[in-house]
Amino acid sequence: MNIELIFQIAGIGILTSIFHTVLKQAGKEEYSFIATLAGVSIALIMVIQLIADLLTRVKSVFFLS
């Protein structure tokens, strides 16, 4: 497993929380929700790509394709 990917997802989480806090303190709760949703979506897309790669490897190990 690539350790850089873990750091990238952690970085996205940290940046998302910073944006959320700053926007919430500025009174822009709607934008803070959108920023949080965008951060979670980006991280989820990265994880889904990893899961797709894992399933492809499992399929090749068991000669299913």
FIKOLZA-1660 file (N, C-alpha, C; in steps of 0.1 Angstrom, whole numbers, plus 5000, padded with zeros to 4 digits):
% residues 65
   i   px   py   pz ch aa at
   1 5009 4988 5000  A  M  N
   1 5000 5000 5000  A  M CA
   1 5009 5012 5000  A  M  C
   2 5005 5022 4993  A  N  N
   2 5013 5034 4991  A  N CA
   2 5010 5044 5003  A  N  C
   3 5020 5047 5010  A  I  N
   3 5018 5056 5022  A  I CA
   3 5015 5070 5017  A  I  C
   4 5019 5074 5005  A  E  N
   4 5016 5088 5000  A  E CA
   4 5001 5090 4999  A  E  C
   5 4994 5079 4996  A  L  N
   5 4979 5081 4994  A  L CA
   5 4973 5083 5008  A  L  C
   6 4978 5077 5018  A  I  N
   6 4972 5080 5032  A  I CA
   6 4975 5094 5036  A  I  C
   7 4987 5099 5032  A  F  N
   7 4990 5113 5036  A  F CA
   7 4981 5123 5027  A  F  C
   8 4978 5119 5015  A  Q  N
   8 4970 5128 5006  A  Q CA
   8 4956 5128 5012  A  Q  C
   9 4950 5117 5016  A  I  N
   9 4937 5117 5022  A  I CA
   9 4937 5125 5035  A  I  C
  10 4947 5123 5043  A  A  N
  10 4948 5131 5056  A  A CA
  10 4949 5145 5053  A  A  C
  11 4957 5149 5043  A  G  N
  11 4958 5163 5039  A  G CA
  11 4945 5169 5035  A  G  C
  12 4937 5161 5027  A  I  N
  12 4924 5166 5023  A  I CA
  12 4915 5168 5035  A  I  C
  13 4916 5159 5044  A  G  N
  13 4908 5160 5057  A  G CA
  13 4912 5173 5065  A  G  C
  14 4924 5175 5066  A  I  N
  14 4929 5187 5073  A  I CA
  14 4925 5200 5066  A  I  C
  15 4927 5201 5053  A  L  N
  15 4923 5213 5046  A  L CA
  15 4908 5215 5046  A  L  C
  16 4900 5204 5045  A  T  N
  16 4886 5205 5046  A  T CA
  16 4881 5210 5059  A  T  C
  17 4887 5205 5070  A  S  N
  17 4883 5210 5083  A  S CA
  17 4887 5225 5085  A  S  C
  18 4899 5229 5080  A  I  N
  18 4903 5243 5081  A  I CA
  18 4893 5252 5073  A  I  C
  19 4889 5248 5061  A  F  N
  19 4880 5256 5053  A  F CA
  19 4866 5256 5060  A  F  C
  20 4862 5245 5066  A  H  N
  20 4849 5245 5073  A  H CA
  20 4849 5254 5085  A  H  C
  21 4860 5254 5093  A  T  N
  21 4860 5263 5104  A  T CA
  21 4861 5277 5101  A  T  C
  22 4869 5281 5091  A  V  N
  22 4870 5295 5087  A  V CA
  22 4857 5300 5081  A  V  C
  23 4851 5292 5072  A  L  N
  23 4838 5296 5066  A  L CA
  23 4827 5297 5077  A  L  C
  24 4827 5288 5086  A  K  N
  24 4816 5288 5097  A  K CA
  24 4818 5300 5106  A  K  C
  25 4831 5304 5109  A  Q  N
  25 4833 5316 5117  A  Q CA
  25 4829 5329 5110  A  Q  C
  26 4830 5328 5097  A  A  N
  26 4827 5340 5089  A  A CA
  26 4812 5341 5086  A  A  C
  27 4804 5331 5091  A  G  N
  27 4790 5332 5090  A  G CA
  27 4785 5326 5077  A  G  C
  28 4793 5319 5070  A  K  N
  28 4789 5313 5057  A  K CA
  28 4787 5298 5059  A  K  C
  29 4777 5294 5067  A  E  N
  29 4774 5280 5069  A  E CA
  29 4772 5272 5057  A  E  C
  30 4765 5278 5047  A  E  N
  30 4762 5271 5035  A  E CA
  30 4774 5267 5027  A  E  C
  31 4784 5277 5026  A  Y  N
  31 4796 5274 5019  A  Y CA
  31 4805 5264 5027  A  Y  C
  32 4804 5265 5040  A  S  N
  32 4812 5255 5048  A  S CA
  32 4807 5241 5046  A  S  C
  33 4794 5239 5044  A  F  N
  33 4788 5226 5041  A  F CA
  33 4793 5221 5028  A  F  C
  34 4793 5230 5018  A  I  N
  34 4797 5227 5004  A  I CA
  34 4812 5223 5004  A  I  C
  35 4820 5230 5011  A  A  N
  35 4834 5227 5012  A  A CA
  35 4836 5214 5018  A  A  C
  36 4829 5211 5029  A  T  N
  36 4830 5198 5035  A  T CA
  36 4826 5187 5026  A  T  C
  37 4815 5189 5019  A  L  N
  37 4810 5179 5010  A  L CA
  37 4820 5176 4999  A  L  C
  38 4826 5187 4994  A  A  N
  38 4836 5185 4983  A  A CA
  38 4848 5178 4988  A  A  C
  39 4853 5180 5000  A  G  N
  39 4864 5173 5005  A  G CA
  39 4861 5158 5007  A  G  C
  40 4850 5155 5013  A  V  N
  40 4846 5141 5015  A  V CA
  40 4844 5134 5001  A  V  C
  41 4839 5141 4991  A  S  N
  41 4837 5135 4978  A  S CA
  41 4851 5132 4971  A  S  C
  42 4860 5141 4973  A  I  N
  42 4873 5139 4967  A  I CA
  42 4880 5127 4973  A  I  C
  43 4879 5126 4986  A  A  N
  43 4885 5115 4993  A  A CA
  43 4878 5102 4990  A  A  C
  44 4865 5102 4989  A  L  N
  44 4857 5090 4985  A  L CA
  44 4861 5085 4971  A  L  C
  45 4863 5094 4962  A  I  N
  45 4867 5090 4948  A  I CA
  45 4880 5083 4949  A  I  C
  46 4889 5088 4957  A  M  N
  46 4903 5082 4958  A  M CA
  46 4901 5068 4963  A  M  C
  47 4893 5066 4973  A  V  N
  47 4891 5053 4979  A  V CA
  47 4884 5044 4970  A  V  C
  48 4874 5048 4963  A  I  N
  48 4867 5040 4953  A  I CA
  48 4877 5035 4942  A  I  C
  49 4886 5043 4938  A  Q  N
  49 4896 5039 4928  A  Q CA
  49 4905 5028 4934  A  Q  C
  50 4908 5029 4946  A  L  N
  50 4916 5018 4953  A  L CA
  50 4909 5005 4954  A  L  C
  51 4896 5006 4957  A  I  N
  51 4888 4994 4958  A  I CA
  51 4886 4988 4945  A  I  C
  52 4884 4996 4934  A  A  N
  52 4883 4990 4921  A  A CA
  52 4896 4983 4917  A  A  C
  53 4907 4988 4920  A  D  N
  53 4920 4982 4918  A  D CA
  53 4921 4969 4926  A  D  C
  54 4917 4969 4938  A  L  N
  54 4918 4957 4946  A  L CA
  54 4909 4946 4940  A  L  C
  55 4897 4949 4936  A  L  N
  55 4888 4939 4931  A  L CA
  55 4894 4934 4918  A  L  C
  56 4900 4942 4910  A  T  N
  56 4907 4937 4897  A  T CA
  56 4918 4927 4900  A  T  C
  57 4926 4930 4911  A  R  N
  57 4936 4921 4914  A  R CA
  57 4931 4908 4920  A  R  C
  58 4921 4909 4928  A  V  N
  58 4915 4897 4933  A  V CA
  58 4909 4888 4922  A  V  C
  59 4903 4895 4913  A  K  N
  59 4897 4887 4901  A  K CA
  59 4908 4880 4893  A  K  C
  60 4920 4887 4892  A  S  N
  60 4931 4881 4884  A  S CA
  60 4937 4870 4892  A  S  C
  61 4937 4870 4905  A  V  N
  61 4943 4860 4913  A  V CA
  61 4935 4847 4912  A  V  C
  62 4922 4848 4912  A  F  N
  62 4913 4837 4911  A  F CA
  62 4909 4833 4897  A  F  C
  63 4916 4839 4887  A  F  N
  63 4913 4836 4873  A  F CA
  63 4899 4837 4869  A  F  C
  64 4892 4848 4874  A  L  N
  64 4878 4849 4871  A  L CA
  64 4875 4857 4858  A  L  C
  65 4886 4862 4852  A  S  N
  65 4884 4869 4839  A  S CA
  65 4892 4863 4828  A  S  C
% end
